[in-house]
Amino acid sequence: MNFQLPKYKQPNFDQEPFLSAPDARIVVIEIDGVAPEHYHALSIYPEYFKINGEWILASESRMDGVPVLKTDGTIQVVEFRNLRVGDKVIVGRTEDASEGIYIYAKGFSSNDTNSDLFAFRSGRSRETAYSMDYDKLYKLLIHERNNGYIVWVLGPAVVFDFDSRQALSALISNGYAHAILAGNAMATHDLEAALFGTALGQNTYNQQSPPNAHYHHLDLINKARQAGSLELLLEKETIREGVVYSAITNNVPMVLAGSIRDDGPLPPVIADVYQAQDEMRKHTRRATTIICLATQLHTIATGNMTPAYTRKDGEIRPVYIYCVDIAEFAVNKLKDRGSLEVTTLVTNVQDFLVHLKNNLVSP
C-alpha cells in the first residue's frame, strides 16, 4: 500500500468566535531588528490572522519569529534580527481569535479514539516496539523521493561505522536525500574514512587504531584546505565513495555549520552562526521530511526553525520529523518542543541506516 498524506482540515471561519473577532492589530517597526511591545511570537502550529475581515494563514509557522504583513497581503515569519523599519508586525498574545490571532493545532489530528486512557509503555524508550515506525518510514521515503524534499541532519556517528556509512551513501545516491545539514565533524570523518579507512583515528570496520592514526582527521582537513574545496579534494585524492562523495556527485546540497570546537575547519564550513542559520533555513522551509541522526544540538536547532506544515502543490501538508539517537534524553529534547509530527526512535543510528538501505535500495 502506498503512503497517503493526511488531509488538512482548516477551521470553520463561518462560525463564532471567528465571525465577531476583530482584525489583528498591526504596529509598524521603528528600529531595525527590534520588535514592538506586545509582539506576537509564533508557535510551531498553523496560525491564522484576521486582516480586513479575512482569516489568513501565515506562509509558515516557526518558533521565535514574528508575523509580518507584506504588501501582497501574505503574512511572513521574520526573525527579530531581520526586521526592518516600516515592517508591519502583528501584535497580540492571545491564541483564541479574541485579538484576531488563532493558533490551530488540530489540522492533521486523527479521530481514532480506539485506545485506552491508561496503558503501559506509552512513552518512547529503548523498550518501544519500532517495527511499525520503520514500515511507515519506508513508505514515506518512497513517496517523498519524487514528491517531497527530504532533509538529513547528521552527526558524525553516522560515518564512524563501515556499514552505516555505505548505507547512507547508497540512500543518497538513490534519491532519498535532497539536502544535508551537518557540522565540520561529519564531513571530516567521512572523508577521513574515504582516504585513510579511519574515523577519528579508528578503523571503521575492525576498530583498530593504526600508529599515528590520530593525525588522520587533521591531515584530511589540511589536504582539503590545500585543495581549496571538497570538489577539488575528491578529484586530487581520487576519492570515489562515501557520504560527501555521494552528495556532491548527486548534486545534494550540504550545509556545514561551524562550531567553536571545530578543527580546521573544512573549506565549506560556515563560521558565521547567523549565515549558517540562514542557509539551513533555506532547506527547512522546503522540507517535507526531516531525519535527524545522533546530533542533539543540530537536531534542536533544525527543529526550532522548521515549520510544522508546508504548502506543496497548493495543498497544506505536515512536515514529518524523525529523531534517532541511542540516548532517550536526546530524542525527548526534540519531542518536548511539541511538534505535530515528531517520531522518535531510541536506537543505534548505524543499525537504523542499514535497515533503511536494506529496505529501500535494491541489491
N, C-alpha and C positions, 0 to 999 in steps of 0.2 A: 504494500500500500504506500502510495506517495505521501509526502509531507503536506499537510494542509495548514495554511496560516489561519489563525483565529480572526474572526470578523470583529472590527471595531464598532462598538455601539455608542454613538455620541449622545449627549444629554438631550432631553426634550425641552427645547427652549421656548416652546409654545405654552408652557405652564409656569406656575409660580415655583420658586421665588424669582425666576428669571424675568418674567414679564414686567414686574414692577421694580426691578433692580435699577439703580441709577447707572449712568455711564461712569466708567472708571475715571478717576481724577488724574490729570497729567500735569507734570511740573517740568519746565524747561531747564536744562543744565546750564549753569552759570560759570562753572570752573571745570576745566578738563580733568577727567579722572576722578571726579567727586560726585557721588550720587546725592540727590536731595534728601532732606529729612523725611522720614516715614516711607522711604523707598520700599518697593516690593521685591523681595528676593525669591527667585523661582525654586521650585522643588524638582524632583525627577519626573513628576507626573504631568500629563497633559493639562495645560492651563488655558482658560478662556477669559477674555477681557471684553467688556461691553463698550463698544466705540460707536457713537452716533446711532445708538439703539440696536446695534447688531453685535452678536457674540462672535468674537474672532479667536481662533485657536493660534497660540504662539507658534512660530515656524518650527520651533523645537523647544524642549524643556531641558534645563541643565542647572544643577545646583550652583548657587553662589553667583549667578548672573542676574541682571535686572532687565525687565521688559521695556523696549524702546519702540515707540510708534513711528514707523517710517512714512515718507511722503506717499508711497504707493499703497498705503493702508495696511501693510503687513506689520506684524509685531515680531521683532528680532530680539534674541537674547544677547546681551552685551556684558562683558566683564567690566568691573569698575575702571580698570586701567585704560580701557578702550572707549570710555565715554568722552564725548566732545561737546563743547559749548554749542548750544542750540538743539541738542538731542532732546526728544520729548519722552520723558521717563514716566511710566505709570507708577503711582504711589498707592499705598494701602496695605494693611497687614491682616485682613480677614480673608477667608477662603470660601465663604458660603454664598457668594453673589451679592452680599449686602453693600459692598463697595464697588460693584461692577467687576469683581475678580472671583473666578470659580476654579477650584482645583478638583480635577476629576480623576479618581483612582480606579474606576470600575469599568473602563472601556473595553478591556480584554478579559474581564472576570468570567469564570466558568460558573454555571448554575448547578454544577454537580454537588449535591449535599449527601452523597452516599458514603459517609464516613462517620465514625464515632467521635464524639467530643473528647473522649479520653482514649488514648492509645499509647502503647509502649513504643519507644524509639521513634518519636515523632520528629526529633531534630535530625540534623545531618552530621554524621560522625564516621569514624573508621568502621563502625559496625553496620552502616547503612547498606542496603541492597541497591546496587547501581546498575543492574542488568538493563532495566527499562530505560534509564537515563542514557546509556550507551546506544540502545536501539533508536531512541528518539533523535539522538545527536547524529547518527549515521544518516537518517532520513533527512534531517535538517540540512546537513552539509551537502548532500547530493542536490537538494533543492537550491541552496544558496550558491553553489558553484557557478550556476548560469543565471540565477535570478536575484542574487544579493551581493553583499560586499562583506567578505569575511576578514576580520582583523585579528591577528595573533599578537598577544602581549607576552613576551618571552623573557624568562630568567635564564641565567647561564646553566642551570641544572639540565636543561633540555639537550645540551650538547656535550654533557660530561660522559654520556654512555654511548657506545658504538651503535647499538640497535636503534635507540631513540633518535639519534642524530640522523641516521639513514632514513628512518620512518618519516621524520619531519621534512627532510629534503624531498622525499617521494611525494608527500602530500602537497608541497609547494609546486613541484613540477607537474602535478596532475590537476592543477587548477583550484585547489582547496585553500588558497590564500590570496587575498587581494592587497593586503598591506601588513607590515610587521612593525611593531613598536617594541623597542628593547633599549638596552644600555650598551656601554662600551664592552662589558664583560662577555655578553652572549656572542657578539660578533668576533671578539678577540679569540675566545676559546674555540669557537667553531673553526676559524682559520688556522689556529694553532694545531687543531686536530688534523686538518687537511694537510698541513705542511710537515708536522712532526709526529703525528699519531697520538699526541697527548692533549689533555685539557688541564690547565693549571699544573702541568708537570707530570700528571698521572696518565698512563696509557688508558685510552677509552675502552679497551676490550679486556685486557688482563690485569689492569690496575697496578702494573709495575711502574716504578719511578726510576727511569734511567739516570745515570750520572749527569749532573748539571741541567736536568730537565726543568728545574725551577726557573731557568732562564728563558724557556721556550716562549712563553707569552710575551715577554719583553722583547725578545728577538723578533717575534712576529710583528709586534707593534712598530718596532724600528724599521723593519722592511717595508711595512705599509706606508709609513711616513716618508720613507725614501722614495717609494714608488709614486706617491702623491695622491693616490686614490685607490679604492678597493678594486675597481675595474682593472687598473694597470697592475696592481699586485697579482690578481688572478692570472693575467697574461704573463707577467715576468716570471712568476714562480710555477707556472703551468699547473695551477690548481683547477681541478675538473670535478670536484664533488663537494658536498656539504650544504649547509643551510644558506650561507651567504652566496655561494656559487649558484644555487638553485634560484634564489631570489633575484639576483642580478640577471641571470640568463633568461628568466621568465618575466622580466620587467615588473617585478613585485617591489613597490617602494618600501624602503626601510627607514624609519625614523629612529636614530640612535641618540637618546638624550643623555647628556653628560651628568656626572656626579662628582662630588668633592673627593671621592675615593678613587677615581679613575687613574690608571697608569697610562701614560702616553699623551692623549688618547689616540685612537684610530682617526684618520683624516675626516670622515664624515660626521663624527660625533659633535653634537651641538652643545657648546659650552654655556650659552645664554639660556637660562631656565625658561624665560618667557617666550623666546623664539622656539625652543623645543616644545613648549606647551602649544603654541600656535600651530606648529607642524603636526603634532599629534592630533590636535582637534580637527584638522582638515580630514582626517581619516575617521575619527569617531563620529563626526557629523554624517558621514556616508555609510557608516557601519550598519549592517543588519544582524550580524552575529559577531560576537567578540569572545575569544577564547584566551583566558589568562592562565599562564602556567608558571608556578613557582617563582613569583616575584611580587612580594607583598606591596612594596611602595609603588611600583609601576601599575599594579592592579588597582590600587585605591585611587591613584591619580587618574587612570583611564576611566574608572567607574564614575568618578565625580564629574568628568567632562562629557559623559555620554548621555544623550537623550534616552528616555525610556521608550520612545516611539520615533518613527521616522515616516516620511512620505515616500512611497515607491509606486510609480506609475499612477499617481493621483490618489492612491489609497493610503490610509493610515494603518501602519502595522507595528507590532512590537519589535524592539531590539532585544535579541537573546544574548545573554551574557553567561558564560561558563567560567567558573573559577576552580582551578585544580591545584591542590597542594597536599603534601603529606601531613601538614600541621593543621589541626582543626581551627586553631586560633586564626591562622592566616585566611582561611576561606570565610570564616564568620565575620571578619572585618569588612569584607565587601558585602556580604549578606545583610549586615546591620544597616547599610545605607538605605534599605527598604526598596530596592529595585523591584519592578514588576516581574522581571524575568531572569533573576539570577539563579542559576543551578550550580550548586557546589558539590564537588566530588573530593573526598578525602582519600587520596591515593598517590602513589608514586607517579610523577608525570612521565617518567620513562616508560612505564607499563602502559599508561594512558595513550601515549603516542603510538606505540606498537599496536595496540588494539585498533586505533583508528586506521592506521595504514593497512593492517591485515583485512579490514572490512571494507575499505574504500578504494584501495589500489589493486588492480589486477596483477597477478604474479607475472 
